[in-house]
């Protein structure tokens, strides 16, 4: 259905209320308190955070993003892992009564500059030039199952991951992923840059 509406919009037959989203902001400028994330997203993130703590994740940091036009709210929590080989990001967004959420485990290597992402959500963007990405998706997988998959992938293909023991490192990796996300959306015509 979405593809049909998009095609009709491209042809100028259908006009929708446009969503205005800030472009990629540096991770450190996006931080907020958990109370700044709107419910039901906040409650959802907090419930998943408890499951993550049992799996060895700790030190939660939060971000929020709200758009205008089509009203959409987003929130995320990022957590370090006891192993220092990966971090977790739990991302949720809502628009009206619709809410979507997924979890990603992220690692990186310094030698090849590759970012490894294991997600229990559907693919939502293509990797663009610059940074190499290796992604795997197991839609609906539990966090423990996703962690097992990610750990096995790292053992098989990337034994020399960088130590992710601070949010400065997390911020560097997330800034790269955020830029790739927005670049892909612009390249595919989903987002359009707006000059202010």
TACOR-V464783 format. One line per field, one symbol per residue. ss: DSSP state (A for helix, B for strand, O for the rest). phi: phi as a letter, one per 20 degrees, with the letter a starting at -180 (. if undefined). burial: I if it has 9 or more other ideal C-beta (glycine too) atoms within 8 Angstrom, else O. Layout:
BEGIN
ss: ???
phi: ???
burial: ???
END
This chain:
BEGIN
ss: OAAAAAAAAAOOOOOOOOOBOOOOOOAAAABBOAAAOOOOAAAAAAAAAAAAAAOOBBBBBBBBBBBBOOOBBBBBBBBBBOOOOOBBBBBBBBBOOBBBBBBBBBBBBOOOOBBBBBBOOOOOOOOOOOOBBBBBBOOOOOAAAAAAAAAAAAAAAOOOBOOOOOAAAAAAAAAAAAAAAAAAAAAOOOOOOOOO
phi: .fffffffffenedcdffedcfffdggfeefbeffeeffefgffffffffffgfeneblfcdccbcddnefcccbbcdcfdgfmdbcdcddcbbbmeeccbbdcdccbdefdmeddcdcedfgcaefdgoeeccdbccgnfffgffffffffffffcbfdfffddbfffggfffffffffgfffffgenfdcfded
burial: OOOOIIOIIOOOOOOOOOIOOOOOOOIOOIOIOIOOIIOOIIOIIIOIIOIIOOIOIIOIIIIIIIIOOIIIIIIIIIIIIOOOIIIIIIIIIIOOOOIOIIIIIIIIIOOOOIIIIIIIIOOOOOIOOOIOIIIIIIOOIOIOIIIOIIIOIIOOOIOOIOOIOOIOIIIOIIIIIIIIIIIIIIOOOOOOOOOO
END
